[in-house]
């Protein structure tokens, strides 16, 4: 288990990094401060630095993890709402009451919109963007309940199946916002019935970006437009088939028509 303090320097190109090393000032953007992680083990060396090129990979991971999960989940959320018009009406009613017609949804408003938050959670439960979480490998033999995982074994966690487990969820195939209203369950890795981003030290690096952007973008789409399915498609006939890959996608991309409210 990594114990050292790791110092990252996030932001900027290779040329900008070299300028900072030479002490040259940026004209418009100040150099970002380092991100540090403190170690509880003071016997280990105090610092471990990341090689210059590696922080680029960190940035790429953050950007990719945050954007891919957001775009996939937004499509599924809109599909589920159009497939369940009553849920769409409920969240739109809440937006009109809290935000008001013609006003812009702000991030600070999200905590006052329980149905909007419930849509995000219910969508991530039914359609986790990464159905199989990133693999883990056991460093030693370990026993979890009656199961023994031998050293070196690779473990894949099926977040899709966990989100539809009838032992944890009542009517798991049903899209129901009420299951999250006045519920403390969240997607941050502490409730093991809902782990679309994983958990622990290896939790998805895009989690914070995703949970900020998803309700804001989804709420803006719902509040700004009246959405209709393309001609000939009804809520009941809307194709909700899934295609499995690295990202869980709709087999048929969602096609909708925005109308002015």
Buried (B, 14 or more C-beta within 10 A) or exposed (E): EEBBBBBBBEBBEEEBBEBBEEEEEEEEEEBEEEEEEEBEEEEEEEEBBBEEEEBBEBBEEBEEBBBBBBBBBBBBBBBBBBBBEEBBEBBBEBBEEBBEEEEEBEEEBBEEBBBBBBBBBBBBBBBBBBBBBEEBEBEEEEEEEEEEBEEEEEEEBEBBEBBBEEEBBEEBEEBBBEBBEEEEEEBBBEBEEBBBBBBEEEBBBBBBBBBBBBBBBBBBBBBBBEBEBEEEBEEEEBEBEBEEEEBBBBEEEBEBEEEEE
